[in-house]
């Protein structure tokens, strides 16, 4: 795994802000939850919602940029199970458009 992807994975799941080149993680703390957002070129490609009860929901979206870099950053979070097929994203055997949300419970 590339160093930037390892950094993204560590910071994302630890809810730590970071910025490196074109990649940034922002953390928003609200009264009942925490939002962790992963940005690539100012596009939010992943959001994790953590409730006070510890329930975590992850939403990913390539924002119409199904590039190798976008998929690489998302794979850092979902352990390499996402693939790119042309302009489509394949996650757990299902095809998604490049602007379609993929939501999973963690």
N, C-alpha and C positions, 0 to 999 in steps of 0.2 A: 504494500500500500504506500502511495506517495506520502511524503511528510505533511503536505497541506491537507490531504484527506484524513490522515490520522489526527491532526490538530482539530479539524472540523468535527470529527466524531467525538473526540474527548470533550471539547468545549460545548458542543450541542447537548450532549446528555448530562453534562455537569452544570448546564445553564450558566455558562461563563461567556461574557462578551468577548469578541475578538474581531480583528480586521487584518487581513493579509492580502495585498494586491486587490484582485477583483472579488474576493470572498469576504463576507462579513456575517457575524452572528450578533443579533440584538436580543436582549432579554427585557421583557416587560412584566413587572410584578404588580398584580392587582390584589384586591382584598381576598378573593376566593380562589385565585389560580395564578399560574405563571405561564407566560407565552414565550417560547423560544423560537426565533425566526432566523432562517438561513437565507442569505441574499447572495446572488451571483450576478454581477453587473447590474446592481440595483433592482433586480427582479427577485421577489420572494419565492424561492423554489421549495421550501419546506417550513412547516410550522408545527411545533409540538405544544399541545395544551396539557398542562399538568394541574389537576384539581387538588384541592386541599386533602382529598381522600387518597391521593397518590395515583389516581387513574390517569393514564397517559394516552393521548390520541395524536397520531402523526398524520399530517396532510401534506402530500407532495404534488408538485405541478412544475412542468418544464417551462411554463410561460411561453409556449410556442418556440422554444429553443432546445430542441432535442439533440443537442450537440454531445460530443464525447465528454467534454468538460462538465456539462450539466449532469449527465448520467453518472459520471465519476464521483461528483460531490454527493449525489443522492445515494449512490452505492456505499459510500462511506458510512451512511446512516443505517441502511438496511442490509448491510453485510454482503454486498455484491450479488444480489439476486435480480437486479434490474438490468435489462438489456435494451439496446436500441436497434430497431429494424426500420431503416429508412427514416421517415418522419414519425414513426410510431414508437411507443415505449411498451416493452413487454415486462410485466411484473407478475410473478407467480402464474405464468401460463396465460394470462389475459392481456389483450392488446388495448392500449389507451392512446387517444390522440395526444399530441404534444401540449395541448392547452387544457386537458382534462385532469381533474383532481383525483388523486389516489389517496384514500383514507384508510388507515389501519389502527387498530387498538394495540398498544404495546403492553 
